[in-house]
Amino acid sequence: MGQKDVEGLYCSVHEYADNSDYSEQEKLAIEYAERFCLQHDTLDEKFFERLRAQFSEPEIVDLAVCCSMFVGLGRLLAVFGIEQKEAMRL
């Protein structure tokens, strides 16, 4: 996949469910991140069964750690009043 293709995937992540350029595993990881950040109370055993079908336990933990770090970083930037454009330069 070329650099332009990767950039296109990043720019269309909000439309992941309908984008055939994402693998089923990638779609599930994005769904996990989205739900982790916005609706963590919807992450039930049924969802984790879906995750376990696509990811190992260490991979699921890694996804959770990454989501936690980025949610925390987003909150930190908000508390300090750092805008997204400024954060991209850091």
HTML snippet that shows the backbone in 3Dmol.js (N, CA, C, O; Angstrom):
<script src="https://3Dmol.org/build/3Dmol-min.js"></script>
<div id="view" style="width:600px;height:400px;position:relative"></div>
<script>
const pdb = `
ATOM      1  N   MET A   1       0.849  -1.165   0.000  1.00  0.00           N
ATOM      2  CA  MET A   1       0.000   0.000   0.000  1.00  0.00           C
ATOM      3  C   MET A   1       0.898   1.233   0.000  1.00  0.00           C
ATOM      4  O   MET A   1       1.817   1.332   0.813  1.00  0.00           O
ATOM      5  N   GLY A   2       0.640   2.162  -0.898  1.00  0.00           N
ATOM      6  CA  GLY A   2       1.448   3.366  -1.005  1.00  0.00           C
ATOM      7  C   GLY A   2       1.109   4.383   0.066  1.00  0.00           C
ATOM      8  O   GLY A   2       0.105   4.257   0.767  1.00  0.00           O
ATOM      9  N   GLN A   3       1.962   5.398   0.185  1.00  0.00           N
ATOM     10  CA  GLN A   3       1.768   6.445   1.185  1.00  0.00           C
ATOM     11  C   GLN A   3       0.425   7.140   0.999  1.00  0.00           C
ATOM     12  O   GLN A   3      -0.270   7.407   1.979  1.00  0.00           O
ATOM     13  N   LYS A   4       0.055   7.432  -0.227  1.00  0.00           N
ATOM     14  CA  LYS A   4      -1.209   8.109  -0.497  1.00  0.00           C
ATOM     15  C   LYS A   4      -2.386   7.251  -0.046  1.00  0.00           C
ATOM     16  O   LYS A   4      -3.358   7.774   0.500  1.00  0.00           O
ATOM     17  N   ASP A   5      -2.311   5.937  -0.267  1.00  0.00           N
ATOM     18  CA  ASP A   5      -3.380   5.039   0.143  1.00  0.00           C
ATOM     19  C   ASP A   5      -3.541   5.033   1.662  1.00  0.00           C
ATOM     20  O   ASP A   5      -4.664   5.020   2.166  1.00  0.00           O
ATOM     21  N   VAL A   6      -2.431   5.044   2.391  1.00  0.00           N
ATOM     22  CA  VAL A   6      -2.474   5.056   3.853  1.00  0.00           C
ATOM     23  C   VAL A   6      -3.113   6.352   4.336  1.00  0.00           C
ATOM     24  O   VAL A   6      -3.959   6.333   5.230  1.00  0.00           O
ATOM     25  N   GLU A   7      -2.714   7.465   3.754  1.00  0.00           N
ATOM     26  CA  GLU A   7      -3.301   8.747   4.132  1.00  0.00           C
ATOM     27  C   GLU A   7      -4.806   8.742   3.887  1.00  0.00           C
ATOM     28  O   GLU A   7      -5.568   9.286   4.686  1.00  0.00           O
ATOM     29  N   GLY A   8      -5.231   8.137   2.794  1.00  0.00           N
ATOM     30  CA  GLY A   8      -6.660   8.039   2.492  1.00  0.00           C
ATOM     31  C   GLY A   8      -7.404   7.233   3.540  1.00  0.00           C
ATOM     32  O   GLY A   8      -8.528   7.575   3.908  1.00  0.00           O
ATOM     33  N   LEU A   9      -6.783   6.160   4.025  1.00  0.00           N
ATOM     34  CA  LEU A   9      -7.410   5.361   5.078  1.00  0.00           C
ATOM     35  C   LEU A   9      -7.558   6.173   6.357  1.00  0.00           C
ATOM     36  O   LEU A   9      -8.602   6.123   7.008  1.00  0.00           O
ATOM     37  N   TYR A  10      -6.516   6.923   6.721  1.00  0.00           N
ATOM     38  CA  TYR A  10      -6.599   7.750   7.922  1.00  0.00           C
ATOM     39  C   TYR A  10      -7.693   8.804   7.786  1.00  0.00           C
ATOM     40  O   TYR A  10      -8.428   9.072   8.737  1.00  0.00           O
ATOM     41  N   CYS A  11      -7.796   9.391   6.615  1.00  0.00           N
ATOM     42  CA  CYS A  11      -8.787  10.452   6.398  1.00  0.00           C
ATOM     43  C   CYS A  11     -10.216   9.912   6.366  1.00  0.00           C
ATOM     44  O   CYS A  11     -11.163  10.666   6.586  1.00  0.00           O
ATOM     45  N   SER A  12     -10.379   8.631   6.097  1.00  0.00           N
ATOM     46  CA  SER A  12     -11.724   8.060   5.995  1.00  0.00           C
ATOM     47  C   SER A  12     -12.063   7.140   7.161  1.00  0.00           C
ATOM     48  O   SER A  12     -13.019   6.368   7.085  1.00  0.00           O
ATOM     49  N   VAL A  13     -11.287   7.217   8.238  1.00  0.00           N
ATOM     50  CA  VAL A  13     -11.503   6.297   9.361  1.00  0.00           C
ATOM     51  C   VAL A  13     -12.909   6.456   9.950  1.00  0.00           C
ATOM     52  O   VAL A  13     -13.469   5.491  10.471  1.00  0.00           O
ATOM     53  N   HIS A  14     -13.477   7.645   9.874  1.00  0.00           N
ATOM     54  CA  HIS A  14     -14.824   7.858  10.407  1.00  0.00           C
ATOM     55  C   HIS A  14     -15.892   7.116   9.598  1.00  0.00           C
ATOM     56  O   HIS A  14     -17.037   6.998  10.035  1.00  0.00           O
ATOM     57  N   GLU A  15     -15.514   6.618   8.422  1.00  0.00           N
ATOM     58  CA  GLU A  15     -16.436   5.862   7.568  1.00  0.00           C
ATOM     59  C   GLU A  15     -15.988   4.408   7.435  1.00  0.00           C
ATOM     60  O   GLU A  15     -16.256   3.755   6.427  1.00  0.00           O
ATOM     61  N   TYR A  16     -15.301   3.912   8.467  1.00  0.00           N
ATOM     62  CA  TYR A  16     -14.682   2.585   8.380  1.00  0.00           C
ATOM     63  C   TYR A  16     -15.664   1.462   8.076  1.00  0.00           C
ATOM     64  O   TYR A  16     -15.329   0.535   7.338  1.00  0.00           O
ATOM     65  N   ALA A  17     -16.860   1.528   8.625  1.00  0.00           N
ATOM     66  CA  ALA A  17     -17.805   0.420   8.493  1.00  0.00           C
ATOM     67  C   ALA A  17     -18.189   0.154   7.036  1.00  0.00           C
ATOM     68  O   ALA A  17     -18.453  -0.987   6.655  1.00  0.00           O
ATOM     69  N   ASP A  18     -18.218   1.205   6.236  1.00  0.00           N
ATOM     70  CA  ASP A  18     -18.629   1.070   4.836  1.00  0.00           C
ATOM     71  C   ASP A  18     -17.462   1.106   3.858  1.00  0.00           C
ATOM     72  O   ASP A  18     -17.669   1.145   2.645  1.00  0.00           O
ATOM     73  N   ASN A  19     -16.241   1.091   4.376  1.00  0.00           N
ATOM     74  CA  ASN A  19     -15.064   1.214   3.520  1.00  0.00           C
ATOM     75  C   ASN A  19     -14.429  -0.165   3.314  1.00  0.00           C
ATOM     76  O   ASN A  19     -13.910  -0.770   4.252  1.00  0.00           O
ATOM     77  N   SER A  20     -14.479  -0.639   2.095  1.00  0.00           N
ATOM     78  CA  SER A  20     -13.948  -1.975   1.793  1.00  0.00           C
ATOM     79  C   SER A  20     -12.423  -2.010   1.780  1.00  0.00           C
ATOM     80  O   SER A  20     -11.833  -3.083   1.652  1.00  0.00           O
ATOM     81  N   ASP A  21     -11.779  -0.857   1.910  1.00  0.00           N
ATOM     82  CA  ASP A  21     -10.318  -0.830   1.966  1.00  0.00           C
ATOM     83  C   ASP A  21      -9.791  -1.297   3.311  1.00  0.00           C
ATOM     84  O   ASP A  21      -8.614  -1.640   3.424  1.00  0.00           O
ATOM     85  N   TYR A  22     -10.641  -1.318   4.338  1.00  0.00           N
ATOM     86  CA  TYR A  22     -10.249  -1.822   5.655  1.00  0.00           C
ATOM     87  C   TYR A  22     -10.547  -3.312   5.736  1.00  0.00           C
ATOM     88  O   TYR A  22     -11.579  -3.772   5.247  1.00  0.00           O
ATOM     89  N   SER A  23      -9.650  -4.058   6.348  1.00  0.00           N
ATOM     90  CA  SER A  23      -9.906  -5.480   6.580  1.00  0.00           C
ATOM     91  C   SER A  23     -10.940  -5.616   7.701  1.00  0.00           C
ATOM     92  O   SER A  23     -11.221  -4.652   8.414  1.00  0.00           O
ATOM     93  N   GLU A  24     -11.495  -6.802   7.847  1.00  0.00           N
ATOM     94  CA  GLU A  24     -12.460  -7.030   8.936  1.00  0.00           C
ATOM     95  C   GLU A  24     -11.786  -6.830  10.290  1.00  0.00           C
ATOM     96  O   GLU A  24     -12.407  -6.315  11.220  1.00  0.00           O
ATOM     97  N   GLN A  25     -10.525  -7.231  10.409  1.00  0.00           N
ATOM     98  CA  GLN A  25      -9.784  -7.042  11.651  1.00  0.00           C
ATOM     99  C   GLN A  25      -9.583  -5.551  11.941  1.00  0.00           C
ATOM    100  O   GLN A  25      -9.737  -5.109  13.080  1.00  0.00           O
ATOM    101  N   GLU A  26      -9.239  -4.785  10.911  1.00  0.00           N
ATOM    102  CA  GLU A  26      -9.074  -3.339  11.091  1.00  0.00           C
ATOM    103  C   GLU A  26     -10.391  -2.680  11.482  1.00  0.00           C
ATOM    104  O   GLU A  26     -10.416  -1.805  12.348  1.00  0.00           O
ATOM    105  N   LYS A  27     -11.470  -3.090  10.857  1.00  0.00           N
ATOM    106  CA  LYS A  27     -12.781  -2.528  11.196  1.00  0.00           C
ATOM    107  C   LYS A  27     -13.138  -2.812  12.651  1.00  0.00           C
ATOM    108  O   LYS A  27     -13.669  -1.948  13.349  1.00  0.00           O
ATOM    109  N   LEU A  28     -12.846  -4.008  13.092  1.00  0.00           N
ATOM    110  CA  LEU A  28     -13.146  -4.376  14.472  1.00  0.00           C
ATOM    111  C   LEU A  28     -12.287  -3.568  15.441  1.00  0.00           C
ATOM    112  O   LEU A  28     -12.778  -3.131  16.481  1.00  0.00           O
ATOM    113  N   ALA A  29     -11.019  -3.366  15.114  1.00  0.00           N
ATOM    114  CA  ALA A  29     -10.134  -2.566  15.970  1.00  0.00           C
ATOM    115  C   ALA A  29     -10.620  -1.122  16.040  1.00  0.00           C
ATOM    116  O   ALA A  29     -10.589  -0.511  17.108  1.00  0.00           O
ATOM    117  N   ILE A  30     -11.062  -0.579  14.928  1.00  0.00           N
ATOM    118  CA  ILE A  30     -11.590   0.788  14.914  1.00  0.00           C
ATOM    119  C   ILE A  30     -12.873   0.862  15.723  1.00  0.00           C
ATOM    120  O   ILE A  30     -13.075   1.806  16.488  1.00  0.00           O
ATOM    121  N   GLU A  31     -13.741  -0.130  15.557  1.00  0.00           N
ATOM    122  CA  GLU A  31     -14.981  -0.158  16.341  1.00  0.00           C
ATOM    123  C   GLU A  31     -14.667  -0.208  17.836  1.00  0.00           C
ATOM    124  O   GLU A  31     -15.303   0.475  18.640  1.00  0.00           O
ATOM    125  N   TYR A  32     -13.678  -1.025  18.194  1.00  0.00           N
ATOM    126  CA  TYR A  32     -13.275  -1.119  19.600  1.00  0.00           C
ATOM    127  C   TYR A  32     -12.799   0.235  20.115  1.00  0.00           C
ATOM    128  O   TYR A  32     -13.209   0.674  21.190  1.00  0.00           O
ATOM    129  N   ALA A  33     -11.940   0.888  19.353  1.00  0.00           N
ATOM    130  CA  ALA A  33     -11.424   2.200  19.769  1.00  0.00           C
ATOM    131  C   ALA A  33     -12.563   3.212  19.902  1.00  0.00           C
ATOM    132  O   ALA A  33     -12.614   3.977  20.865  1.00  0.00           O
ATOM    133  N   GLU A  34     -13.456   3.208  18.947  1.00  0.00           N
ATOM    134  CA  GLU A  34     -14.583   4.143  18.977  1.00  0.00           C
ATOM    135  C   GLU A  34     -15.473   3.904  20.198  1.00  0.00           C
ATOM    136  O   GLU A  34     -15.839   4.840  20.909  1.00  0.00           O
ATOM    137  N   ARG A  35     -15.808   2.648  20.423  1.00  0.00           N
ATOM    138  CA  ARG A  35     -16.657   2.326  21.570  1.00  0.00           C
ATOM    139  C   ARG A  35     -15.928   2.550  22.887  1.00  0.00           C
ATOM    140  O   ARG A  35     -16.532   3.005  23.858  1.00  0.00           O
ATOM    141  N   PHE A  36     -14.642   2.238  22.934  1.00  0.00           N
ATOM    142  CA  PHE A  36     -13.829   2.458  24.126  1.00  0.00           C
ATOM    143  C   PHE A  36     -13.864   3.927  24.516  1.00  0.00           C
ATOM    144  O   PHE A  36     -14.005   4.266  25.691  1.00  0.00           O
ATOM    145  N   CYS A  37     -13.736   4.788  23.530  1.00  0.00           N
ATOM    146  CA  CYS A  37     -13.682   6.233  23.780  1.00  0.00           C
ATOM    147  C   CYS A  37     -15.048   6.862  24.016  1.00  0.00           C
ATOM    148  O   CYS A  37     -15.175   7.759  24.850  1.00  0.00           O
ATOM    149  N   LEU A  38     -16.053   6.416  23.311  1.00  0.00           N
ATOM    150  CA  LEU A  38     -17.349   7.099  23.324  1.00  0.00           C
ATOM    151  C   LEU A  38     -18.463   6.357  24.049  1.00  0.00           C
ATOM    152  O   LEU A  38     -19.396   6.981  24.553  1.00  0.00           O
ATOM    153  N   GLN A  39     -18.376   5.039  24.106  1.00  0.00           N
ATOM    154  CA  GLN A  39     -19.450   4.230  24.697  1.00  0.00           C
ATOM    155  C   GLN A  39     -18.863   3.018  25.402  1.00  0.00           C
ATOM    156  O   GLN A  39     -19.266   1.887  25.131  1.00  0.00           O
ATOM    157  N   HIS A  40     -17.923   3.240  26.295  1.00  0.00           N
ATOM    158  CA  HIS A  40     -17.219   2.125  26.930  1.00  0.00           C
ATOM    159  C   HIS A  40     -18.161   1.152  27.637  1.00  0.00           C
ATOM    160  O   HIS A  40     -17.844  -0.028  27.793  1.00  0.00           O
ATOM    161  N   ASP A  41     -19.316   1.653  28.062  1.00  0.00           N
ATOM    162  CA  ASP A  41     -20.266   0.781  28.758  1.00  0.00           C
ATOM    163  C   ASP A  41     -20.965  -0.204  27.822  1.00  0.00           C
ATOM    164  O   ASP A  41     -21.721  -1.058  28.283  1.00  0.00           O
ATOM    165  N   THR A  42     -20.726  -0.096  26.518  1.00  0.00           N
ATOM    166  CA  THR A  42     -21.316  -1.056  25.567  1.00  0.00           C
ATOM    167  C   THR A  42     -20.356  -2.203  25.243  1.00  0.00           C
ATOM    168  O   THR A  42     -20.702  -3.094  24.467  1.00  0.00           O
ATOM    169  N   LEU A  43     -19.162  -2.191  25.825  1.00  0.00           N
ATOM    170  CA  LEU A  43     -18.191  -3.258  25.574  1.00  0.00           C
ATOM    171  C   LEU A  43     -18.504  -4.449  26.479  1.00  0.00           C
ATOM    172  O   LEU A  43     -17.963  -4.582  27.577  1.00  0.00           O
ATOM    173  N   ASP A  44     -19.380  -5.295  25.990  1.00  0.00           N
ATOM    174  CA  ASP A  44     -19.841  -6.442  26.769  1.00  0.00           C
ATOM    175  C   ASP A  44     -19.134  -7.723  26.328  1.00  0.00           C
ATOM    176  O   ASP A  44     -18.287  -7.701  25.435  1.00  0.00           O
ATOM    177  N   GLU A  45     -19.486  -8.810  26.950  1.00  0.00           N
ATOM    178  CA  GLU A  45     -18.853 -10.101  26.648  1.00  0.00           C
ATOM    179  C   GLU A  45     -19.068 -10.512  25.194  1.00  0.00           C
ATOM    180  O   GLU A  45     -18.180 -11.103  24.579  1.00  0.00           O
ATOM    181  N   LYS A  46     -20.217 -10.208  24.653  1.00  0.00           N
ATOM    182  CA  LYS A  46     -20.488 -10.540  23.255  1.00  0.00           C
ATOM    183  C   LYS A  46     -19.491  -9.828  22.328  1.00  0.00           C
ATOM    184  O   LYS A  46     -18.995 -10.418  21.368  1.00  0.00           O
ATOM    185  N   PHE A  47     -19.207  -8.561  22.627  1.00  0.00           N
ATOM    186  CA  PHE A  47     -18.231  -7.838  21.818  1.00  0.00           C
ATOM    187  C   PHE A  47     -16.845  -8.454  21.984  1.00  0.00           C
ATOM    188  O   PHE A  47     -16.124  -8.627  21.002  1.00  0.00           O
ATOM    189  N   PHE A  48     -16.464  -8.790  23.229  1.00  0.00           N
ATOM    190  CA  PHE A  48     -15.143  -9.374  23.454  1.00  0.00           C
ATOM    191  C   PHE A  48     -15.013 -10.745  22.792  1.00  0.00           C
ATOM    192  O   PHE A  48     -13.905 -11.140  22.428  1.00  0.00           O
ATOM    193  N   GLU A  49     -16.095 -11.467  22.631  1.00  0.00           N
ATOM    194  CA  GLU A  49     -16.051 -12.715  21.870  1.00  0.00           C
ATOM    195  C   GLU A  49     -15.665 -12.437  20.421  1.00  0.00           C
ATOM    196  O   GLU A  49     -14.872 -13.166  19.825  1.00  0.00           O
ATOM    197  N   ARG A  50     -16.244 -11.361  19.861  1.00  0.00           N
ATOM    198  CA  ARG A  50     -15.884 -10.959  18.494  1.00  0.00           C
ATOM    199  C   ARG A  50     -14.409 -10.579  18.421  1.00  0.00           C
ATOM    200  O   ARG A  50     -13.715 -10.947  17.474  1.00  0.00           O
ATOM    201  N   LEU A  51     -13.930  -9.840  19.427  1.00  0.00           N
ATOM    202  CA  LEU A  51     -12.518  -9.459  19.453  1.00  0.00           C
ATOM    203  C   LEU A  51     -11.617 -10.688  19.520  1.00  0.00           C
ATOM    204  O   LEU A  51     -10.629 -10.784  18.792  1.00  0.00           O
ATOM    205  N   ARG A  52     -11.966 -11.629  20.404  1.00  0.00           N
ATOM    206  CA  ARG A  52     -11.135 -12.830  20.576  1.00  0.00           C
ATOM    207  C   ARG A  52     -11.100 -13.694  19.319  1.00  0.00           C
ATOM    208  O   ARG A  52     -10.168 -14.475  19.127  1.00  0.00           O
ATOM    209  N   ALA A  53     -12.095 -13.560  18.477  1.00  0.00           N
ATOM    210  CA  ALA A  53     -12.104 -14.313  17.223  1.00  0.00           C
ATOM    211  C   ALA A  53     -11.097 -13.740  16.213  1.00  0.00           C
ATOM    212  O   ALA A  53     -10.680 -14.433  15.286  1.00  0.00           O
ATOM    213  N   GLN A  54     -10.715 -12.478  16.399  1.00  0.00           N
ATOM    214  CA  GLN A  54      -9.811 -11.809  15.468  1.00  0.00           C
ATOM    215  C   GLN A  54      -8.436 -11.479  16.053  1.00  0.00           C
ATOM    216  O   GLN A  54      -7.461 -11.330  15.316  1.00  0.00           O
ATOM    217  N   PHE A  55      -8.366 -11.366  17.398  1.00  0.00           N
ATOM    218  CA  PHE A  55      -7.143 -10.924  18.067  1.00  0.00           C
ATOM    219  C   PHE A  55      -6.794 -11.863  19.219  1.00  0.00           C
ATOM    220  O   PHE A  55      -7.670 -12.474  19.831  1.00  0.00           O
ATOM    221  N   SER A  56      -5.503 -11.962  19.498  1.00  0.00           N
ATOM    222  CA  SER A  56      -5.053 -12.712  20.673  1.00  0.00           C
ATOM    223  C   SER A  56      -5.288 -11.851  21.916  1.00  0.00           C
ATOM    224  O   SER A  56      -5.541 -10.651  21.812  1.00  0.00           O
ATOM    225  N   GLU A  57      -5.202 -12.471  23.080  1.00  0.00           N
ATOM    226  CA  GLU A  57      -5.370 -11.713  24.328  1.00  0.00           C
ATOM    227  C   GLU A  57      -4.337 -10.590  24.439  1.00  0.00           C
ATOM    228  O   GLU A  57      -4.703  -9.466  24.784  1.00  0.00           O
ATOM    229  N   PRO A  58      -3.044 -10.861  24.155  1.00  0.00           N
ATOM    230  CA  PRO A  58      -2.076  -9.760  24.215  1.00  0.00           C
ATOM    231  C   PRO A  58      -2.398  -8.611  23.239  1.00  0.00           C
ATOM    232  O   PRO A  58      -2.171  -7.444  23.558  1.00  0.00           O
ATOM    233  N   GLU A  59      -2.919  -8.944  22.068  1.00  0.00           N
ATOM    234  CA  GLU A  59      -3.298  -7.899  21.110  1.00  0.00           C
ATOM    235  C   GLU A  59      -4.470  -7.071  21.625  1.00  0.00           C
ATOM    236  O   GLU A  59      -4.510  -5.858  21.423  1.00  0.00           O
ATOM    237  N   ILE A  60      -5.422  -7.718  22.287  1.00  0.00           N
ATOM    238  CA  ILE A  60      -6.566  -6.996  22.858  1.00  0.00           C
ATOM    239  C   ILE A  60      -6.088  -6.059  23.961  1.00  0.00           C
ATOM    240  O   ILE A  60      -6.541  -4.919  24.057  1.00  0.00           O
ATOM    241  N   VAL A  61      -5.174  -6.547  24.787  1.00  0.00           N
ATOM    242  CA  VAL A  61      -4.610  -5.693  25.841  1.00  0.00           C
ATOM    243  C   VAL A  61      -3.878  -4.512  25.208  1.00  0.00           C
ATOM    244  O   VAL A  61      -4.007  -3.382  25.678  1.00  0.00           O
ATOM    245  N   ASP A  62      -3.116  -4.762  24.152  1.00  0.00           N
ATOM    246  CA  ASP A  62      -2.398  -3.692  23.472  1.00  0.00           C
ATOM    247  C   ASP A  62      -3.360  -2.652  22.908  1.00  0.00           C
ATOM    248  O   ASP A  62      -3.112  -1.451  23.022  1.00  0.00           O
ATOM    249  N   LEU A  63      -4.452  -3.104  22.302  1.00  0.00           N
ATOM    250  CA  LEU A  63      -5.462  -2.173  21.805  1.00  0.00           C
ATOM    251  C   LEU A  63      -6.027  -1.324  22.945  1.00  0.00           C
ATOM    252  O   LEU A  63      -6.201  -0.114  22.799  1.00  0.00           O
ATOM    253  N   ALA A  64      -6.309  -1.962  24.069  1.00  0.00           N
ATOM    254  CA  ALA A  64      -6.863  -1.242  25.216  1.00  0.00           C
ATOM    255  C   ALA A  64      -5.872  -0.217  25.762  1.00  0.00           C
ATOM    256  O   ALA A  64      -6.257   0.903  26.099  1.00  0.00           O
ATOM    257  N   VAL A  65      -4.608  -0.597  25.848  1.00  0.00           N
ATOM    258  CA  VAL A  65      -3.581   0.330  26.342  1.00  0.00           C
ATOM    259  C   VAL A  65      -3.458   1.525  25.398  1.00  0.00           C
ATOM    260  O   VAL A  65      -3.387   2.668  25.848  1.00  0.00           O
ATOM    261  N   CYS A  66      -3.432   1.264  24.103  1.00  0.00           N
ATOM    262  CA  CYS A  66      -3.342   2.366  23.132  1.00  0.00           C
ATOM    263  C   CYS A  66      -4.546   3.296  23.254  1.00  0.00           C
ATOM    264  O   CYS A  66      -4.389   4.517  23.270  1.00  0.00           O
ATOM    265  N   CYS A  67      -5.740   2.728  23.339  1.00  0.00           N
ATOM    266  CA  CYS A  67      -6.944   3.555  23.485  1.00  0.00           C
ATOM    267  C   CYS A  67      -6.862   4.384  24.764  1.00  0.00           C
ATOM    268  O   CYS A  67      -7.184   5.572  24.761  1.00  0.00           O
ATOM    269  N   SER A  68      -6.437   3.765  25.840  1.00  0.00           N
ATOM    270  CA  SER A  68      -6.327   4.467  27.121  1.00  0.00           C
ATOM    271  C   SER A  68      -5.346   5.631  27.028  1.00  0.00           C
ATOM    272  O   SER A  68      -5.621   6.730  27.511  1.00  0.00           O
ATOM    273  N   MET A  69      -4.219   5.381  26.413  1.00  0.00           N
ATOM    274  CA  MET A  69      -3.199   6.425  26.300  1.00  0.00           C
ATOM    275  C   MET A  69      -3.700   7.592  25.461  1.00  0.00           C
ATOM    276  O   MET A  69      -3.473   8.749  25.814  1.00  0.00           O
ATOM    277  N   PHE A  70      -4.374   7.304  24.357  1.00  0.00           N
ATOM    278  CA  PHE A  70      -4.825   8.386  23.488  1.00  0.00           C
ATOM    279  C   PHE A  70      -6.009   9.145  24.088  1.00  0.00           C
ATOM    280  O   PHE A  70      -6.122  10.355  23.892  1.00  0.00           O
ATOM    281  N   VAL A  71      -6.881   8.466  24.807  1.00  0.00           N
ATOM    282  CA  VAL A  71      -7.959   9.174  25.511  1.00  0.00           C
ATOM    283  C   VAL A  71      -7.339  10.088  26.562  1.00  0.00           C
ATOM    284  O   VAL A  71      -7.716  11.253  26.688  1.00  0.00           O
ATOM    285  N   GLY A  72      -6.386   9.548  27.312  1.00  0.00           N
ATOM    286  CA  GLY A  72      -5.711  10.351  28.336  1.00  0.00           C
ATOM    287  C   GLY A  72      -4.972  11.531  27.739  1.00  0.00           C
ATOM    288  O   GLY A  72      -5.031  12.632  28.287  1.00  0.00           O
ATOM    289  N   LEU A  73      -4.272  11.329  26.624  1.00  0.00           N
ATOM    290  CA  LEU A  73      -3.557  12.414  25.970  1.00  0.00           C
ATOM    291  C   LEU A  73      -4.534  13.486  25.488  1.00  0.00           C
ATOM    292  O   LEU A  73      -4.269  14.681  25.622  1.00  0.00           O
ATOM    293  N   GLY A  74      -5.654  13.058  24.932  1.00  0.00           N
ATOM    294  CA  GLY A  74      -6.663  14.012  24.483  1.00  0.00           C
ATOM    295  C   GLY A  74      -7.198  14.854  25.628  1.00  0.00           C
ATOM    296  O   GLY A  74      -7.395  16.061  25.483  1.00  0.00           O
ATOM    297  N   ARG A  75      -7.428  14.222  26.753  1.00  0.00           N
ATOM    298  CA  ARG A  75      -7.900  14.966  27.928  1.00  0.00           C
ATOM    299  C   ARG A  75      -6.837  15.932  28.431  1.00  0.00           C
ATOM    300  O   ARG A  75      -7.141  17.070  28.788  1.00  0.00           O
ATOM    301  N   LEU A  76      -5.591  15.476  28.457  1.00  0.00           N
ATOM    302  CA  LEU A  76      -4.491  16.330  28.895  1.00  0.00           C
ATOM    303  C   LEU A  76      -4.388  17.568  28.002  1.00  0.00           C
ATOM    304  O   LEU A  76      -4.267  18.688  28.499  1.00  0.00           O
ATOM    305  N   LEU A  77      -4.435  17.365  26.695  1.00  0.00           N
ATOM    306  CA  LEU A  77      -4.368  18.485  25.769  1.00  0.00           C
ATOM    307  C   LEU A  77      -5.540  19.437  25.972  1.00  0.00           C
ATOM    308  O   LEU A  77      -5.376  20.654  25.889  1.00  0.00           O
ATOM    309  N   ALA A  78      -6.718  18.890  26.236  1.00  0.00           N
ATOM    310  CA  ALA A  78      -7.886  19.734  26.489  1.00  0.00           C
ATOM    311  C   ALA A  78      -7.719  20.541  27.770  1.00  0.00           C
ATOM    312  O   ALA A  78      -8.049  21.726  27.799  1.00  0.00           O
ATOM    313  N   VAL A  79      -7.216  19.920  28.819  1.00  0.00           N
ATOM    314  CA  VAL A  79      -7.005  20.617  30.098  1.00  0.00           C
ATOM    315  C   VAL A  79      -6.001  21.757  29.919  1.00  0.00           C
ATOM    316  O   VAL A  79      -6.176  22.838  30.480  1.00  0.00           O
ATOM    317  N   PHE A  80      -4.955  21.512  29.139  1.00  0.00           N
ATOM    318  CA  PHE A  80      -3.943  22.540  28.916  1.00  0.00           C
ATOM    319  C   PHE A  80      -4.337  23.530  27.819  1.00  0.00           C
ATOM    320  O   PHE A  80      -3.614  24.492  27.559  1.00  0.00           O
ATOM    321  N   GLY A  81      -5.474  23.296  27.184  1.00  0.00           N
ATOM    322  CA  GLY A  81      -5.948  24.210  26.146  1.00  0.00           C
ATOM    323  C   GLY A  81      -5.140  24.157  24.867  1.00  0.00           C
ATOM    324  O   GLY A  81      -5.056  25.149  24.143  1.00  0.00           O
ATOM    325  N   ILE A  82      -4.547  23.015  24.581  1.00  0.00           N
ATOM    326  CA  ILE A  82      -3.745  22.860  23.365  1.00  0.00           C
ATOM    327  C   ILE A  82      -4.656  22.385  22.246  1.00  0.00           C
ATOM    328  O   ILE A  82      -5.295  21.339  22.357  1.00  0.00           O
ATOM    329  N   GLU A  83      -4.714  23.150  21.176  1.00  0.00           N
ATOM    330  CA  GLU A  83      -5.547  22.806  20.028  1.00  0.00           C
ATOM    331  C   GLU A  83      -4.923  21.672  19.224  1.00  0.00           C
ATOM    332  O   GLU A  83      -3.721  21.426  19.327  1.00  0.00           O
ATOM    333  N   GLN A  84      -5.723  20.987  18.434  1.00  0.00           N
ATOM    334  CA  GLN A  84      -5.245  19.861  17.640  1.00  0.00           C
ATOM    335  C   GLN A  84      -4.095  20.273  16.727  1.00  0.00           C
ATOM    336  O   GLN A  84      -3.116  19.536  16.609  1.00  0.00           O
ATOM    337  N   LYS A  85      -4.189  21.425  16.083  1.00  0.00           N
ATOM    338  CA  LYS A  85      -3.116  21.870  15.182  1.00  0.00           C
ATOM    339  C   LYS A  85      -1.820  22.048  15.941  1.00  0.00           C
ATOM    340  O   LYS A  85      -0.753  21.702  15.432  1.00  0.00           O
ATOM    341  N   GLU A  86      -1.891  22.584  17.159  1.00  0.00           N
ATOM    342  CA  GLU A  86      -0.692  22.760  17.958  1.00  0.00           C
ATOM    343  C   GLU A  86      -0.125  21.399  18.379  1.00  0.00           C
ATOM    344  O   GLU A  86       1.089  21.194  18.362  1.00  0.00           O
ATOM    345  N   ALA A  87      -1.001  20.486  18.749  1.00  0.00           N
ATOM    346  CA  ALA A  87      -0.573  19.167  19.193  1.00  0.00           C
ATOM    347  C   ALA A  87       0.148  18.419  18.078  1.00  0.00           C
ATOM    348  O   ALA A  87       1.084  17.666  18.345  1.00  0.00           O
ATOM    349  N   MET A  88      -0.270  18.615  16.849  1.00  0.00           N
ATOM    350  CA  MET A  88       0.355  17.938  15.712  1.00  0.00           C
ATOM    351  C   MET A  88       1.798  18.395  15.538  1.00  0.00           C
ATOM    352  O   MET A  88       2.615  17.645  15.005  1.00  0.00           O
ATOM    353  N   ARG A  89       2.128  19.606  15.977  1.00  0.00           N
ATOM    354  CA  ARG A  89       3.489  20.125  15.850  1.00  0.00           C
ATOM    355  C   ARG A  89       4.384  19.658  16.998  1.00  0.00           C
ATOM    356  O   ARG A  89       5.608  19.745  16.895  1.00  0.00           O
ATOM    357  N   LEU A  90       3.789  19.161  18.102  1.00  0.00           N
ATOM    358  CA  LEU A  90       4.582  18.737  19.260  1.00  0.00           C
ATOM    359  C   LEU A  90       5.400  17.501  18.973  1.00  0.00           C
ATOM    360  O   LEU A  90       6.120  17.020  19.848  1.00  0.00           O
TER     361      LEU A  90
END
`;
const viewer = $3Dmol.createViewer("view");
viewer.addModel(pdb, "pdb");
viewer.setStyle({}, {cartoon: {color: "spectrum"}});
viewer.zoomTo();
viewer.render();
</script>
